[in-house]
Amino acid sequence: MNSSETLLATDLAGSVQTPCGIRPLVFRFPGDPTQFGSSPSNPPTGRERRHTLEEMQHLRMEGRVTQMNEAHLVPIDHVALFARPSFLLAYELICGEPFPWQSFHPVGVMASIDPTKEKERFPQILSDRPWSLHNQVLAALGSTHDIHNLLAQARTKIHVRGEHTACLYLKYPKDSEKRLNALDLMKEIGWLEIFCTKGQAPDLLFESYEFTGLSLYERGGEGRLESLFATGIHPLAPQTKFQDFLDHVRRFKDKLDYRHTCKSCRCASLVGDISMSDVAIIQLGEIIRMANEEQTPHTHGKKNLDRVTIAPVRRSRQTV
Amino acid sequence: MQTPTSDTKIHGRQAHEIIPLATVIRYIPLDNVMKSGFFWNSHDLESNAAPEIARKCGKIQKTIPRGRYYYAGFADEQYGDIAFAYGPDHESGERGSAHPFDTGALILGGLHPFFTSPPPLHHTCQFVVDTRIDLAHWRNLFKRFIDLCYHGDVFPYLNGDRPPNPSGCWNVLPFPSCHPGNSAPQAWTWEILIHSQPAVEKGLIAWSSYDDIFNDMVMTLNDFNGNTPDFPAERINACIPLLQVCYQPVGTEHPCRVVQQKIIHWVQAQTKR
């Protein structure tokens, strides 16, 4: 089989219980008896499994594969990017616009949604937010390259918007409840970004982990930061050193300090007290637009923030 | 001409001595981890099929105890999102058993010579009992299996190839590996069952999962680092080296394929002089 050959994709491999992720597809192979399996590797190995329809139903029931609402004919090298309501809504609240599916037309997948559980990963961002806008898990099917590009764009937007919120904690007294909540919010912005970080270049990893890293550093010092480095960064980039990450996080703190103290570089709460009404979303977009128009602060040798044009804010239609 | 054996074909350590054990689990959501207070303990790694098999085999249930199931040298992607591969240290000092086929697939009617639906349970269960190998002896018998059925070369086995010489495998019982009707690797892949509960990090060579699952684990560990009594810092600290040293990034591959490659490279490295 060559990569341009198309097959009917019916399922995503594995579960879709994290907020957002990429999964190989499970295809229905032509022939008799009809069989299902993952995209064959090259060269094929004897370990590649084929399943009958009966076996597939068993795998679906056990949550080892996740069925799409409809089967789709796609090239065999395509994969799926899935996103749960928690991720889509958190993205919207941070970035002020719907997740940028671009030309992808996401499809629904058969996965249960429990609103209470959905909020577990982003409790600060999603507290008291309704779920009416997002009522199913969506998946975009595409080439690895295109999906990585899509995620890279999303990651950049989260990062830019996050910087306008992350310094909020500096205005609250140390150990105050508000400061701790603001640190949690900063940490969650970092988690949101990390779900979109597909590259393994150390610079990108450091940048993606700087929100969460600073939050943990502020609360628990170097010990917490070292734990984050050991679990999150080092396994993906063994050549990196903790001291470099520590220096990076300290520089990031300086940058937020500057934004906080510089009159023309104020911090802006992107999610604070804003409700999910249409009006509020437009206000949110306006805040972001204003924040982006501000002068980019001194970055201590780091490159300036990317400027991202804010598209007109409107309701997401893909889940209606 | 005499067939080369694993003794003569490999260098350094012998393949049967070091062939890794692989196990695959489904992702455990954050909610479950918090409430139960465990993280990759025995419940997570226990086979979901085991209770069903025990139920089906009824009267001889005692001979099919629950525990942690592994395949010798094979991370099977049908079982979940997270794959682990262990060196022989993992089983040292443990009790358990082994079979030269997947007992679950056999009992559930998926393998010849019991490929029927429903299978004749008594005969099938008795066959499983009769073919049981003690954990302490399985590696020596596995060597014999590789010598006879794979001409002493373990790598076709690791690749999932059918035994090229199946009739030479066994001549006493109708093993699934000899049956021409079996095409799935479950028929010739060895299954290992450890009755006790070795620590998840004991003898670990490699583990892998999808990026988002890896990230979610990182978040879980760092969100609750020592903050909750059900999620003690000691448990987290024990898992950190596991995450740090043994993780195999997946890209968009299935984690089992990544771990399978790691197993093959590891065996190559270990057996090379």
HADDOCK unambig.tbl for C-alpha pairs under 7 A between the chains (distance, minus, plus):
assign (segid A and resid 14 and name CA) (segid B and resid 80 and name CA) 6.06 0.50 0.50
assign (segid A and resid 14 and name CA) (segid B and resid 81 and name CA) 5.71 0.50 0.50
assign (segid A and resid 17 and name CA) (segid B and resid 29 and name CA) 6.72 0.50 0.50
assign (segid A and resid 18 and name CA) (segid B and resid 212 and name CA) 6.52 0.50 0.50
assign (segid A and resid 18 and name CA) (segid B and resid 213 and name CA) 6.56 0.50 0.50
assign (segid A and resid 18 and name CA) (segid B and resid 216 and name CA) 6.82 0.50 0.50
assign (segid A and resid 20 and name CA) (segid B and resid 212 and name CA) 6.61 0.50 0.50
assign (segid A and resid 21 and name CA) (segid B and resid 212 and name CA) 5.13 0.50 0.50
assign (segid A and resid 22 and name CA) (segid B and resid 252 and name CA) 6.70 0.50 0.50
assign (segid A and resid 23 and name CA) (segid B and resid 252 and name CA) 6.70 0.50 0.50
assign (segid A and resid 24 and name CA) (segid B and resid 252 and name CA) 6.64 0.50 0.50
assign (segid A and resid 24 and name CA) (segid B and resid 253 and name CA) 6.88 0.50 0.50
assign (segid A and resid 24 and name CA) (segid B and resid 254 and name CA) 6.83 0.50 0.50
assign (segid A and resid 45 and name CA) (segid B and resid 159 and name CA) 5.93 0.50 0.50
assign (segid A and resid 45 and name CA) (segid B and resid 160 and name CA) 6.57 0.50 0.50
assign (segid A and resid 46 and name CA) (segid B and resid 159 and name CA) 5.85 0.50 0.50
assign (segid A and resid 46 and name CA) (segid B and resid 160 and name CA) 4.18 0.50 0.50
assign (segid A and resid 46 and name CA) (segid B and resid 161 and name CA) 4.89 0.50 0.50
assign (segid A and resid 47 and name CA) (segid B and resid 159 and name CA) 6.17 0.50 0.50
assign (segid A and resid 47 and name CA) (segid B and resid 160 and name CA) 4.50 0.50 0.50
assign (segid A and resid 47 and name CA) (segid B and resid 185 and name CA) 6.61 0.50 0.50
assign (segid A and resid 64 and name CA) (segid B and resid 78 and name CA) 6.79 0.50 0.50
assign (segid A and resid 64 and name CA) (segid B and resid 79 and name CA) 6.61 0.50 0.50
assign (segid A and resid 64 and name CA) (segid B and resid 80 and name CA) 5.62 0.50 0.50
assign (segid A and resid 195 and name CA) (segid B and resid 212 and name CA) 6.16 0.50 0.50
assign (segid A and resid 228 and name CA) (segid B and resid 222 and name CA) 6.36 0.50 0.50
assign (segid A and resid 230 and name CA) (segid B and resid 240 and name CA) 6.75 0.50 0.50
assign (segid A and resid 230 and name CA) (segid B and resid 244 and name CA) 5.58 0.50 0.50
assign (segid A and resid 231 and name CA) (segid B and resid 218 and name CA) 5.75 0.50 0.50
assign (segid A and resid 231 and name CA) (segid B and resid 240 and name CA) 5.93 0.50 0.50
assign (segid A and resid 231 and name CA) (segid B and resid 243 and name CA) 5.64 0.50 0.50
assign (segid A and resid 231 and name CA) (segid B and resid 244 and name CA) 5.57 0.50 0.50
assign (segid A and resid 232 and name CA) (segid B and resid 218 and name CA) 5.68 0.50 0.50
assign (segid A and resid 234 and name CA) (segid B and resid 244 and name CA) 6.11 0.50 0.50
assign (segid A and resid 235 and name CA) (segid B and resid 243 and name CA) 6.56 0.50 0.50
assign (segid A and resid 235 and name CA) (segid B and resid 244 and name CA) 4.69 0.50 0.50
assign (segid A and resid 235 and name CA) (segid B and resid 245 and name CA) 6.24 0.50 0.50
assign (segid A and resid 235 and name CA) (segid B and resid 247 and name CA) 5.86 0.50 0.50
assign (segid A and resid 236 and name CA) (segid B and resid 249 and name CA) 6.51 0.50 0.50
